[in-house]
Amino acid sequence: MIRKHSATLHGHRTSFSLEDEFWTELKAIAASRSMPLAALISEIDDGRTPDSNLSSALRLHVLAWLKSSVASA
């Protein structure tokens, strides 16, 4: 199921939609890096290209993280 989430990034409120599985993985990534979820989302937002949307950037980050975890195993 896709759910809408909200976050404050650099003082501005924004929202994005993610499937529950991506949301769960984002929280796991933040925990494994010992950082707040909001900080991870902000980091991903800062690194995305201007023509991409935040929801897609978050999904691609999770995918890259999982692929790198498999490759290093």
PQR file with spaces between the fields and no chain letter, atoms N, CA, C, O and H, PARSE charges and radii, in Angstrom:
ATOM       1  N    MET     1       0.834   -1.174    0.000 -0.4000 1.5000
ATOM       2  CA   MET     1       0.000    0.000    0.000 -0.0000 2.0000
ATOM       3  C    MET     1       0.888    1.250    0.000  0.5500 1.7000
ATOM       4  O    MET     1       1.896    1.295    0.705 -0.5500 1.4000
ATOM       5  N    ILE     2       0.525    2.236   -0.769 -0.4000 1.5000
ATOM       6  CA   ILE     2       1.247    3.503   -0.811 -0.0000 2.0000
ATOM       7  C    ILE     2       0.642    4.428    0.238  0.5500 1.7000
ATOM       8  O    ILE     2      -0.574    4.602    0.317 -0.5500 1.4000
ATOM       9  H    ILE     2      -0.294    2.199   -1.342  0.4000 1.0000
ATOM      10  N    ARG     3       1.528    5.018    1.041 -0.4000 1.5000
ATOM      11  CA   ARG     3       1.078    5.955    2.070 -0.0000 2.0000
ATOM      12  C    ARG     3       1.788    7.287    1.882  0.5500 1.7000
ATOM      13  O    ARG     3       2.923    7.343    1.410 -0.5500 1.4000
ATOM      14  H    ARG     3       2.516    4.876    0.977  0.4000 1.0000
ATOM      15  N    LYS     4       1.106    8.346    2.256 -0.4000 1.5000
ATOM      16  CA   LYS     4       1.669    9.675    2.192 -0.0000 2.0000
ATOM      17  C    LYS     4       2.389    9.969    3.512  0.5500 1.7000
ATOM      18  O    LYS     4       1.857    9.705    4.590 -0.5500 1.4000
ATOM      19  H    LYS     4       0.183    8.300    2.639  0.4000 1.0000
ATOM      20  N    HIS     5       3.601   10.517    3.415 -0.4000 1.5000
ATOM      21  CA   HIS     5       4.397   10.872    4.582 -0.0000 2.0000
ATOM      22  C    HIS     5       4.788   12.337    4.461  0.5500 1.7000
ATOM      23  O    HIS     5       4.839   12.882    3.358 -0.5500 1.4000
ATOM      24  H    HIS     5       4.033   10.732    2.539  0.4000 1.0000
ATOM      25  N    SER     6       5.062   12.969    5.585 -0.4000 1.5000
ATOM      26  CA   SER     6       5.489   14.354    5.605 -0.0000 2.0000
ATOM      27  C    SER     6       6.812   14.477    6.337  0.5500 1.7000
ATOM      28  O    SER     6       7.114   13.704    7.246 -0.5500 1.4000
ATOM      29  H    SER     6       5.021   12.526    6.481  0.4000 1.0000
ATOM      30  N    ALA     7       7.598   15.469    5.921 -0.4000 1.5000
ATOM      31  CA   ALA     7       8.875   15.728    6.581 -0.0000 2.0000
ATOM      32  C    ALA     7       9.189   17.211    6.435  0.5500 1.7000
ATOM      33  O    ALA     7       8.701   17.877    5.522 -0.5500 1.4000
ATOM      34  H    ALA     7       7.352   16.097    5.183  0.4000 1.0000
ATOM      35  N    THR     8      10.002   17.709    7.340 -0.4000 1.5000
ATOM      36  CA   THR     8      10.494   19.074    7.238 -0.0000 2.0000
ATOM      37  C    THR     8      11.943   19.008    6.798  0.5500 1.7000
ATOM      38  O    THR     8      12.795   18.467    7.502 -0.5500 1.4000
ATOM      39  H    THR     8      10.398   17.168    8.082  0.4000 1.0000
ATOM      40  N    LEU     9      12.214   19.565    5.626 -0.4000 1.5000
ATOM      41  CA   LEU     9      13.552   19.556    5.053 -0.0000 2.0000
ATOM      42  C    LEU     9      14.031   20.994    4.914  0.5500 1.7000
ATOM      43  O    LEU     9      13.446   21.782    4.171 -0.5500 1.4000
ATOM      44  H    LEU     9      11.522   20.005    5.054  0.4000 1.0000
ATOM      45  N    HIS    10      15.084   21.327    5.620 -0.4000 1.5000
ATOM      46  CA   HIS    10      15.654   22.676    5.581 -0.0000 2.0000
ATOM      47  C    HIS    10      14.601   23.737    5.907  0.5500 1.7000
ATOM      48  O    HIS    10      14.557   24.801    5.289 -0.5500 1.4000
ATOM      49  H    HIS    10      15.559   20.686    6.223  0.4000 1.0000
ATOM      50  N    GLY    11      13.761   23.425    6.884 -0.4000 1.5000
ATOM      51  CA   GLY    11      12.762   24.378    7.344 -0.0000 2.0000
ATOM      52  C    GLY    11      11.487   24.434    6.523  0.5500 1.7000
ATOM      53  O    GLY    11      10.595   25.224    6.832 -0.5500 1.4000
ATOM      54  H    GLY    11      13.796   22.561    7.386  0.4000 1.0000
ATOM      55  N    HIS    12      11.379   23.618    5.487 -0.4000 1.5000
ATOM      56  CA   HIS    12      10.185   23.603    4.645 -0.0000 2.0000
ATOM      57  C    HIS    12       9.497   22.243    4.737  0.5500 1.7000
ATOM      58  O    HIS    12      10.139   21.196    4.650 -0.5500 1.4000
ATOM      59  H    HIS    12      12.104   22.976    5.236  0.4000 1.0000
ATOM      60  N    ARG    13       8.200   22.282    4.913 -0.4000 1.5000
ATOM      61  CA   ARG    13       7.414   21.061    5.013 -0.0000 2.0000
ATOM      62  C    ARG    13       7.169   20.503    3.606  0.5500 1.7000
ATOM      63  O    ARG    13       6.814   21.246    2.691 -0.5500 1.4000
ATOM      64  H    ARG    13       7.678   23.133    4.984  0.4000 1.0000
ATOM      65  N    THR    14       7.356   19.222    3.446 -0.4000 1.5000
ATOM      66  CA   THR    14       7.098   18.565    2.172 -0.0000 2.0000
ATOM      67  C    THR    14       6.454   17.219    2.421  0.5500 1.7000
ATOM      68  O    THR    14       6.505   16.697    3.535 -0.5500 1.4000
ATOM      69  H    THR    14       7.644   18.618    4.189  0.4000 1.0000
ATOM      70  N    SER    15       5.851   16.657    1.395 -0.4000 1.5000
ATOM      71  CA   SER    15       5.254   15.337    1.539 -0.0000 2.0000
ATOM      72  C    SER    15       5.673   14.479    0.357  0.5500 1.7000
ATOM      73  O    SER    15       6.053   14.980   -0.702 -0.5500 1.4000
ATOM      74  H    SER    15       5.809   17.081    0.490  0.4000 1.0000
ATOM      75  N    PHE    16       5.592   13.185    0.567 -0.4000 1.5000
ATOM      76  CA   PHE    16       5.958   12.221   -0.457 -0.0000 2.0000
ATOM      77  C    PHE    16       5.159   10.957   -0.206  0.5500 1.7000
ATOM      78  O    PHE    16       4.673   10.728    0.902 -0.5500 1.4000
ATOM      79  H    PHE    16       5.283   12.778    1.427  0.4000 1.0000
ATOM      80  N    SER    17       5.026   10.143   -1.229 -0.4000 1.5000
ATOM      81  CA   SER    17       4.272    8.896   -1.123 -0.0000 2.0000
ATOM      82  C    SER    17       5.215    7.724   -1.335  0.5500 1.7000
ATOM      83  O    SER    17       6.002    7.705   -2.282 -0.5500 1.4000
ATOM      84  H    SER    17       5.421   10.329   -2.129  0.4000 1.0000
ATOM      85  N    LEU    18       5.124    6.745   -0.441 -0.4000 1.5000
ATOM      86  CA   LEU    18       5.958    5.547   -0.531 -0.0000 2.0000
ATOM      87  C    LEU    18       5.161    4.317   -0.135  0.5500 1.7000
ATOM      88  O    LEU    18       4.270    4.371    0.712 -0.5500 1.4000
ATOM      89  H    LEU    18       4.485    6.760    0.328  0.4000 1.0000
ATOM      90  N    GLU    19       5.506    3.216   -0.768 -0.4000 1.5000
ATOM      91  CA   GLU    19       4.965    1.939   -0.348 -0.0000 2.0000
ATOM      92  C    GLU    19       5.522    1.606    1.033  0.5500 1.7000
ATOM      93  O    GLU    19       6.622    2.031    1.385 -0.5500 1.4000
ATOM      94  H    GLU    19       6.230    3.172   -1.456  0.4000 1.0000
ATOM      95  N    ASP    20       4.759    0.848    1.808 -0.4000 1.5000
ATOM      96  CA   ASP    20       5.177    0.506    3.169 -0.0000 2.0000
ATOM      97  C    ASP    20       6.550   -0.163    3.197  0.5500 1.7000
ATOM      98  O    ASP    20       7.339    0.084    4.108 -0.5500 1.4000
ATOM      99  H    ASP    20       3.865    0.503    1.522  0.4000 1.0000
ATOM     100  N    GLU    21       6.837   -0.999    2.214 -0.4000 1.5000
ATOM     101  CA   GLU    21       8.116   -1.715    2.187 -0.0000 2.0000
ATOM     102  C    GLU    21       9.292   -0.757    2.033  0.5500 1.7000
ATOM     103  O    GLU    21      10.330   -0.954    2.665 -0.5500 1.4000
ATOM     104  H    GLU    21       6.196   -1.199    1.473  0.4000 1.0000
ATOM     105  N    PHE    22       9.148    0.280    1.203 -0.4000 1.5000
ATOM     106  CA   PHE    22      10.216    1.266    1.059 -0.0000 2.0000
ATOM     107  C    PHE    22      10.384    2.082    2.340  0.5500 1.7000
ATOM     108  O    PHE    22      11.506    2.398    2.734 -0.5500 1.4000
ATOM     109  H    PHE    22       8.305    0.440    0.690  0.4000 1.0000
ATOM     110  N    TRP    23       9.279    2.421    2.982 -0.4000 1.5000
ATOM     111  CA   TRP    23       9.318    3.175    4.236 -0.0000 2.0000
ATOM     112  C    TRP    23      10.057    2.365    5.310  0.5500 1.7000
ATOM     113  O    TRP    23      10.884    2.905    6.045 -0.5500 1.4000
ATOM     114  H    TRP    23       8.367    2.164    2.662  0.4000 1.0000
ATOM     115  N    THR    24       9.751    1.073    5.391 -0.4000 1.5000
ATOM     116  CA   THR    24      10.416    0.199    6.358 -0.0000 2.0000
ATOM     117  C    THR    24      11.913    0.140    6.097  0.5500 1.7000
ATOM     118  O    THR    24      12.711    0.211    7.031 -0.5500 1.4000
ATOM     119  H    THR    24       9.080    0.635    4.794  0.4000 1.0000
ATOM     120  N    GLU    25      12.297    0.009    4.830 -0.4000 1.5000
ATOM     121  CA   GLU    25      13.723   -0.054    4.484 -0.0000 2.0000
ATOM     122  C    GLU    25      14.429    1.268    4.758  0.5500 1.7000
ATOM     123  O    GLU    25      15.574    1.271    5.211 -0.5500 1.4000
ATOM     124  H    GLU    25      11.649   -0.049    4.071  0.4000 1.0000
ATOM     125  N    LEU    26      13.768    2.388    4.492 -0.4000 1.5000
ATOM     126  CA   LEU    26      14.372    3.691    4.801 -0.0000 2.0000
ATOM     127  C    LEU    26      14.669    3.809    6.291  0.5500 1.7000
ATOM     128  O    LEU    26      15.738    4.277    6.682 -0.5500 1.4000
ATOM     129  H    LEU    26      12.839    2.386    4.124  0.4000 1.0000
ATOM     130  N    LYS    27      13.722    3.383    7.117 -0.4000 1.5000
ATOM     131  CA   LYS    27      13.942    3.429    8.567 -0.0000 2.0000
ATOM     132  C    LYS    27      15.095    2.523    8.966  0.5500 1.7000
ATOM     133  O    LYS    27      15.874    2.874    9.852 -0.5500 1.4000
ATOM     134  H    LYS    27      12.854    3.002    6.799  0.4000 1.0000
ATOM     135  N    ALA    28      15.218    1.365    8.329 -0.4000 1.5000
ATOM     136  CA   ALA    28      16.318    0.436    8.631 -0.0000 2.0000
ATOM     137  C    ALA    28      17.665    1.030    8.210  0.5500 1.7000
ATOM     138  O    ALA    28      18.661    0.878    8.917 -0.5500 1.4000
ATOM     139  H    ALA    28      14.585    1.080    7.609  0.4000 1.0000
ATOM     140  N    ILE    29      17.693    1.701    7.067 -0.4000 1.5000
ATOM     141  CA   ILE    29      18.932    2.342    6.610 -0.0000 2.0000
ATOM     142  C    ILE    29      19.348    3.421    7.595  0.5500 1.7000
ATOM     143  O    ILE    29      20.515    3.490    7.981 -0.5500 1.4000
ATOM     144  H    ILE    29      16.884    1.824    6.492  0.4000 1.0000
ATOM     145  N    ALA    30      18.417    4.256    8.003 -0.4000 1.5000
ATOM     146  CA   ALA    30      18.732    5.315    8.964 -0.0000 2.0000
ATOM     147  C    ALA    30      19.257    4.714   10.272  0.5500 1.7000
ATOM     148  O    ALA    30      20.229    5.215   10.837 -0.5500 1.4000
ATOM     149  H    ALA    30      17.469    4.200    7.690  0.4000 1.0000
ATOM     150  N    ALA    31      18.633    3.666   10.743 -0.4000 1.5000
ATOM     151  CA   ALA    31      19.068    3.018   11.987 -0.0000 2.0000
ATOM     152  C    ALA    31      20.464    2.426   11.829  0.5500 1.7000
ATOM     153  O    ALA    31      21.294    2.533   12.732 -0.5500 1.4000
ATOM     154  H    ALA    31      17.843    3.258   10.284  0.4000 1.0000
ATOM     155  N    SER    32      20.723    1.801   10.683 -0.4000 1.5000
ATOM     156  CA   SER    32      22.044    1.194   10.481 -0.0000 2.0000
ATOM     157  C    SER    32      23.140    2.242   10.376  0.5500 1.7000
ATOM     158  O    SER    32      24.305    1.958   10.652 -0.5500 1.4000
ATOM     159  H    SER    32      20.049    1.713    9.950  0.4000 1.0000
ATOM     160  N    ARG    33      22.769    3.446    9.979 -0.4000 1.5000
ATOM     161  CA   ARG    33      23.737    4.546    9.902 -0.0000 2.0000
ATOM     162  C    ARG    33      23.721    5.413   11.160  0.5500 1.7000
ATOM     163  O    ARG    33      24.410    6.431   11.225 -0.5500 1.4000
ATOM     164  H    ARG    33      21.822    3.677    9.754  0.4000 1.0000
ATOM     165  N    SER    34      22.945    5.014   12.144 -0.4000 1.5000
ATOM     166  CA   SER    34      22.820    5.745   13.421 -0.0000 2.0000
ATOM     167  C    SER    34      22.487    7.221   13.204  0.5500 1.7000
ATOM     168  O    SER    34      23.109    8.114   13.778 -0.5500 1.4000
ATOM     169  H    SER    34      22.385    4.187   12.091  0.4000 1.0000
ATOM     170  N    MET    35      21.488    7.439   12.358 -0.4000 1.5000
ATOM     171  CA   MET    35      21.071    8.813   12.093 -0.0000 2.0000
ATOM     172  C    MET    35      19.550    8.895   12.107  0.5500 1.7000
ATOM     173  O    MET    35      18.872    7.903   11.839 -0.5500 1.4000
ATOM     174  H    MET    35      20.983    6.713   11.892  0.4000 1.0000
ATOM     175  N    PRO    36      19.015   10.063   12.415 -0.5600 1.5000
ATOM     176  CA   PRO    36      17.564   10.213   12.378  0.2800 2.0000
ATOM     177  C    PRO    36      17.028   10.030   10.956  0.5500 1.7000
ATOM     178  O    PRO    36      17.698   10.367    9.980 -0.5500 1.4000
ATOM     179  N    LEU    37      15.838    9.505   10.859 -0.4000 1.5000
ATOM     180  CA   LEU    37      15.210    9.295    9.558 -0.0000 2.0000
ATOM     181  C    LEU    37      15.111   10.616    8.787  0.5500 1.7000
ATOM     182  O    LEU    37      15.356   10.652    7.582 -0.5500 1.4000
ATOM     183  H    LEU    37      15.293    9.231   11.652  0.4000 1.0000
ATOM     184  N    ALA    38      14.755   11.688    9.475 -0.4000 1.5000
ATOM     185  CA   ALA    38      14.637   12.993    8.816 -0.0000 2.0000
ATOM     186  C    ALA    38      15.963   13.432    8.203  0.5500 1.7000
ATOM     187  O    ALA    38      15.980   14.045    7.136 -0.5500 1.4000
ATOM     188  H    ALA    38      14.556   11.659   10.455  0.4000 1.0000
ATOM     189  N    ALA    39      17.067   13.125    8.866 -0.4000 1.5000
ATOM     190  CA   ALA    39      18.385   13.489    8.333 -0.0000 2.0000
ATOM     191  C    ALA    39      18.688   12.690    7.072  0.5500 1.7000
ATOM     192  O    ALA    39      19.246   13.233    6.118 -0.5500 1.4000
ATOM     193  H    ALA    39      17.054   12.627    9.733  0.4000 1.0000
ATOM     194  N    LEU    40      18.329   11.416    7.054 -0.4000 1.5000
ATOM     195  CA   LEU    40      18.539   10.593    5.867 -0.0000 2.0000
ATOM     196  C    LEU    40      17.707   11.121    4.703  0.5500 1.7000
ATOM     197  O    LEU    40      18.207   11.246    3.586 -0.5500 1.4000
ATOM     198  H    LEU    40      17.876   10.975    7.829  0.4000 1.0000
ATOM     199  N    ILE    41      16.449   11.426    4.961 -0.4000 1.5000
ATOM     200  CA   ILE    41      15.572   11.941    3.902 -0.0000 2.0000
ATOM     201  C    ILE    41      16.126   13.257    3.369  0.5500 1.7000
ATOM     202  O    ILE    41      16.109   13.494    2.161 -0.5500 1.4000
ATOM     203  H    ILE    41      16.043   11.324    5.869  0.4000 1.0000
ATOM     204  N    SER    42      16.611   14.104    4.251 -0.4000 1.5000
ATOM     205  CA   SER    42      17.192   15.379    3.841 -0.0000 2.0000
ATOM     206  C    SER    42      18.437   15.160    2.985  0.5500 1.7000
ATOM     207  O    SER    42      18.633   15.851    1.985 -0.5500 1.4000
ATOM     208  H    SER    42      16.625   13.912    5.232  0.4000 1.0000
ATOM     209  N    GLU    43      19.266   14.214    3.366 -0.4000 1.5000
ATOM     210  CA   GLU    43      20.477   13.892    2.610 -0.0000 2.0000
ATOM     211  C    GLU    43      20.119   13.413    1.199  0.5500 1.7000
ATOM     212  O    GLU    43      20.737   13.828    0.219 -0.5500 1.4000
ATOM     213  H    GLU    43      19.107   13.653    4.178  0.4000 1.0000
ATOM     214  N    ILE    44      19.135   12.553    1.110 -0.4000 1.5000
ATOM     215  CA   ILE    44      18.691   12.046   -0.195 -0.0000 2.0000
ATOM     216  C    ILE    44      18.112   13.184   -1.024  0.5500 1.7000
ATOM     217  O    ILE    44      18.373   13.279   -2.223 -0.5500 1.4000
ATOM     218  H    ILE    44      18.633   12.215    1.906  0.4000 1.0000
ATOM     219  N    ASP    45      17.334   14.040   -0.392 -0.4000 1.5000
ATOM     220  CA   ASP    45      16.742   15.184   -1.086 -0.0000 2.0000
ATOM     221  C    ASP    45      17.830   16.101   -1.636  0.5500 1.7000
ATOM     222  O    ASP    45      17.726   16.583   -2.764 -0.5500 1.4000
ATOM     223  H    ASP    45      17.122   13.964    0.582  0.4000 1.0000
ATOM     224  N    ASP    46      18.860   16.338   -0.854 -0.4000 1.5000
ATOM     225  CA   ASP    46      19.956   17.210   -1.296 -0.0000 2.0000
ATOM     226  C    ASP    46      20.709   16.634   -2.490  0.5500 1.7000
ATOM     227  O    ASP    46      21.240   17.383   -3.310 -0.5500 1.4000
ATOM     228  H    ASP    46      18.944   15.946    0.062  0.4000 1.0000
ATOM     229  N    GLY    47      20.755   15.303   -2.591 -0.4000 1.5000
ATOM     230  CA   GLY    47      21.515   14.669   -3.649 -0.0000 2.0000
ATOM     231  C    GLY    47      20.753   14.372   -4.923  0.5500 1.7000
ATOM     232  O    GLY    47      21.337   13.922   -5.909 -0.5500 1.4000
ATOM     233  H    GLY    47      20.323   14.695   -1.925  0.4000 1.0000
ATOM     234  N    ARG    48      19.457   14.619   -4.914 -0.4000 1.5000
ATOM     235  CA   ARG    48      18.670   14.270   -6.107 -0.0000 2.0000
ATOM     236  C    ARG    48      18.777   15.363   -7.163  0.5500 1.7000
ATOM     237  O    ARG    48      19.054   16.525   -6.863 -0.5500 1.4000
ATOM     238  H    ARG    48      18.981   14.984   -4.114  0.4000 1.0000
ATOM     239  N    THR    49      18.549   14.956   -8.404 -0.4000 1.5000
ATOM     240  CA   THR    49      18.588   15.926   -9.495 -0.0000 2.0000
ATOM     241  C    THR    49      17.325   16.780   -9.461  0.5500 1.7000
ATOM     242  O    THR    49      16.277   16.318   -9.008 -0.5500 1.4000
ATOM     243  H    THR    49      18.324   14.013   -8.647  0.4000 1.0000
ATOM     244  N    PRO    50      17.414   18.009   -9.931 -0.5600 1.5000
ATOM     245  CA   PRO    50      16.258   18.910   -9.867  0.2800 2.0000
ATOM     246  C    PRO    50      15.028   18.407  -10.616  0.5500 1.7000
ATOM     247  O    PRO    50      13.903   18.781  -10.282 -0.5500 1.4000
ATOM     248  N    ASP    51      15.230   17.567  -11.618 -0.4000 1.5000
ATOM     249  CA   ASP    51      14.085   17.099  -12.396 -0.0000 2.0000
ATOM     250  C    ASP    51      13.460   15.810  -11.857  0.5500 1.7000
ATOM     251  O    ASP    51      12.519   15.283  -12.450 -0.5500 1.4000
ATOM     252  H    ASP    51      16.143   17.263  -11.889  0.4000 1.0000
ATOM     253  N    SER    52      13.981   15.298  -10.735 -0.4000 1.5000
ATOM     254  CA   SER    52      13.390   14.093  -10.139 -0.0000 2.0000
ATOM     255  C    SER    52      12.534   14.483   -8.942  0.5500 1.7000
ATOM     256  O    SER    52      12.712   15.554   -8.361 -0.5500 1.4000
ATOM     257  H    SER    52      14.746   15.725  -10.253  0.4000 1.0000
ATOM     258  N    ASN    53      11.606   13.606   -8.578 -0.4000 1.5000
ATOM     259  CA   ASN    53      10.795   13.915   -7.400 -0.0000 2.0000
ATOM     260  C    ASN    53      11.335   13.150   -6.191  0.5500 1.7000
ATOM     261  O    ASN    53      12.067   12.171   -6.337 -0.5500 1.4000
ATOM     262  H    ASN    53      11.462   12.736   -9.050  0.4000 1.0000
ATOM     263  N    LEU    54      10.973   13.600   -5.030 -0.4000 1.5000
ATOM     264  CA   LEU    54      11.503   13.040   -3.794 -0.0000 2.0000
ATOM     265  C    LEU    54      11.106   11.583   -3.616  0.5500 1.7000
ATOM     266  O    LEU    54      11.930   10.776   -3.185 -0.5500 1.4000
ATOM     267  H    LEU    54      10.378   14.395   -4.911  0.4000 1.0000
ATOM     268  N    SER    55       9.886   11.228   -3.930 -0.4000 1.5000
ATOM     269  CA   SER    55       9.450    9.839   -3.782 -0.0000 2.0000
ATOM     270  C    SER    55      10.323    8.896   -4.603  0.5500 1.7000
ATOM     271  O    SER    55      10.746    7.848   -4.114 -0.5500 1.4000
ATOM     272  H    SER    55       9.217   11.883   -4.280  0.4000 1.0000
ATOM     273  N    SER    56      10.588    9.266   -5.836 -0.4000 1.5000
ATOM     274  CA   SER    56      11.444    8.438   -6.693 -0.0000 2.0000
ATOM     275  C    SER    56      12.864    8.370   -6.161  0.5500 1.7000
ATOM     276  O    SER    56      13.482    7.305   -6.164 -0.5500 1.4000
ATOM     277  H    SER    56      10.245   10.117   -6.233  0.4000 1.0000
ATOM     278  N    ALA    57      13.382    9.498   -5.706 -0.4000 1.5000
ATOM     279  CA   ALA    57      14.746    9.529   -5.158 -0.0000 2.0000
ATOM     280  C    ALA    57      14.867    8.617   -3.940  0.5500 1.7000
ATOM     281  O    ALA    57      15.882    7.940   -3.772 -0.5500 1.4000
ATOM     282  H    ALA    57      12.881   10.363   -5.703  0.4000 1.0000
ATOM     283  N    LEU    58      13.850    8.594   -3.098 -0.4000 1.5000
ATOM     284  CA   LEU    58      13.871    7.730   -1.920 -0.0000 2.0000
ATOM     285  C    LEU    58      13.844    6.258   -2.325  0.5500 1.7000
ATOM     286  O    LEU    58      14.580    5.447   -1.764 -0.5500 1.4000
ATOM     287  H    LEU    58      13.025    9.143   -3.235  0.4000 1.0000
ATOM     288  N    ARG    59      13.011    5.916   -3.284 -0.4000 1.5000
ATOM     289  CA   ARG    59      12.948    4.527   -3.757 -0.0000 2.0000
ATOM     290  C    ARG    59      14.282    4.099   -4.368  0.5500 1.7000
ATOM     291  O    ARG    59      14.760    2.995   -4.106 -0.5500 1.4000
ATOM     292  H    ARG    59      12.413    6.575   -3.740  0.4000 1.0000
ATOM     293  N    LEU    60      14.883    4.968   -5.182 -0.4000 1.5000
ATOM     294  CA   LEU    60      16.164    4.641   -5.813 -0.0000 2.0000
ATOM     295  C    LEU    60      17.275    4.494   -4.779  0.5500 1.7000
ATOM     296  O    LEU    60      18.171    3.665   -4.940 -0.5500 1.4000
ATOM     297  H    LEU    60      14.495    5.864   -5.395  0.4000 1.0000
ATOM     298  N    HIS    61      17.218    5.288   -3.730 -0.4000 1.5000
ATOM     299  CA   HIS    61      18.213    5.168   -2.666 -0.0000 2.0000
ATOM     300  C    HIS    61      18.093    3.815   -1.969  0.5500 1.7000
ATOM     301  O    HIS    61      19.098    3.151   -1.716 -0.5500 1.4000
ATOM     302  H    HIS    61      16.490    5.961   -3.600  0.4000 1.0000
ATOM     303  N    VAL    62      16.881    3.416   -1.665 -0.4000 1.5000
ATOM     304  CA   VAL    62      16.666    2.105   -1.035 -0.0000 2.0000
ATOM     305  C    VAL    62      17.166    1.002   -1.954  0.5500 1.7000
ATOM     306  O    VAL    62      17.847    0.081   -1.502 -0.5500 1.4000
ATOM     307  H    VAL    62      16.065    3.956   -1.871  0.4000 1.0000
ATOM     308  N    LEU    63      16.838    1.083   -3.231 -0.4000 1.5000
ATOM     309  CA   LEU    63      17.289    0.068   -4.184 -0.0000 2.0000
ATOM     310  C    LEU    63      18.814    0.002   -4.232  0.5500 1.7000
ATOM     311  O    LEU    63      19.386   -1.087   -4.179 -0.5500 1.4000
ATOM     312  H    LEU    63      16.284    1.831   -3.598  0.4000 1.0000
ATOM     313  N    ALA    64      19.472    1.144   -4.331 -0.4000 1.5000
ATOM     314  CA   ALA    64      20.946    1.172   -4.376 -0.0000 2.0000
ATOM     315  C    ALA    64      21.540    0.602   -3.095  0.5500 1.7000
ATOM     316  O    ALA    64      22.522   -0.138   -3.141 -0.5500 1.4000
ATOM     317  H    ALA    64      19.008    2.028   -4.374  0.4000 1.0000
ATOM     318  N    TRP    65      20.954    0.941   -1.963 -0.4000 1.5000
ATOM     319  CA   TRP    65      21.436    0.440   -0.671 -0.0000 2.0000
ATOM     320  C    TRP    65      21.331   -1.089   -0.611  0.5500 1.7000
ATOM     321  O    TRP    65      22.275   -1.770   -0.212 -0.5500 1.4000
ATOM     322  H    TRP    65      20.156    1.543   -1.926  0.4000 1.0000
ATOM     323  N    LEU    66      20.190   -1.606   -1.006 -0.4000 1.5000
ATOM     324  CA   LEU    66      19.993   -3.050   -0.972 -0.0000 2.0000
ATOM     325  C    LEU    66      20.911   -3.769   -1.956  0.5500 1.7000
ATOM     326  O    LEU    66      21.450   -4.831   -1.642 -0.5500 1.4000
ATOM     327  H    LEU    66      19.423   -1.053   -1.331  0.4000 1.0000
ATOM     328  N    LYS    67      21.091   -3.192   -3.150 -0.4000 1.5000
ATOM     329  CA   LYS    67      21.994   -3.802   -4.129 -0.0000 2.0000
ATOM     330  C    LYS    67      23.430   -3.806   -3.634  0.5500 1.7000
ATOM     331  O    LYS    67      24.158   -4.775   -3.847 -0.5500 1.4000
ATOM     332  H    LYS    67      20.654   -2.330   -3.404  0.4000 1.0000
ATOM     333  N    SER    68      23.843   -2.729   -2.977 -0.4000 1.5000
ATOM     334  CA   SER    68      25.219   -2.679   -2.467 -0.0000 2.0000
ATOM     335  C    SER    68      25.400   -3.656   -1.317  0.5500 1.7000
ATOM     336  O    SER    68      26.485   -4.206   -1.130 -0.5500 1.4000
ATOM     337  H    SER    68      23.252   -1.942   -2.805  0.4000 1.0000
ATOM     338  N    SER    69      24.347   -3.870   -0.550 -0.4000 1.5000
ATOM     339  CA   SER    69      24.415   -4.844    0.561 -0.0000 2.0000
ATOM     340  C    SER    69      24.572   -6.254    0.021  0.5500 1.7000
ATOM     341  O    SER    69      25.325   -7.053    0.578 -0.5500 1.4000
ATOM     342  H    SER    69      23.466   -3.423   -0.702  0.4000 1.0000
ATOM     343  N    VAL    70      23.871   -6.566   -1.053 -0.4000 1.5000
ATOM     344  CA   VAL    70      23.963   -7.900   -1.664 -0.0000 2.0000
ATOM     345  C    VAL    70      25.342   -8.079   -2.295  0.5500 1.7000
ATOM     346  O    VAL    70      25.941   -9.149   -2.180 -0.5500 1.4000
ATOM     347  H    VAL    70      23.259   -5.918   -1.505  0.4000 1.0000
ATOM     348  N    ALA    71      25.843   -7.053   -2.951 -0.4000 1.5000
ATOM     349  CA   ALA    71      27.133   -7.135   -3.633 -0.0000 2.0000
ATOM     350  C    ALA    71      28.296   -7.332   -2.650  0.5500 1.7000
ATOM     351  O    ALA    71      29.292   -7.983   -2.968 -0.5500 1.4000
ATOM     352  H    ALA    71      25.357   -6.184   -3.044  0.4000 1.0000
ATOM     353  N    SER    72      28.147   -6.759   -1.452 -0.4000 1.5000
ATOM     354  CA   SER    72      29.230   -6.865   -0.469 -0.0000 2.0000
ATOM     355  C    SER    72      29.111   -8.113    0.398  0.5500 1.7000
ATOM     356  O    SER    72      29.990   -8.386    1.216 -0.5500 1.4000
ATOM     357  H    SER    72      27.338   -6.230   -1.193  0.4000 1.0000
ATOM     358  N    ALA    73      28.039   -8.863    0.227 -0.4000 1.5000
ATOM     359  CA   ALA    73      27.846  -10.079    1.035 -0.0000 2.0000
ATOM     360  C    ALA    73      28.593  -11.267    0.472  0.5500 1.7000
ATOM     361  O    ALA    73      28.531  -12.360    1.036 -0.5500 1.4000
ATOM     362  H    ALA    73      27.325   -8.641   -0.437  0.4000 1.0000
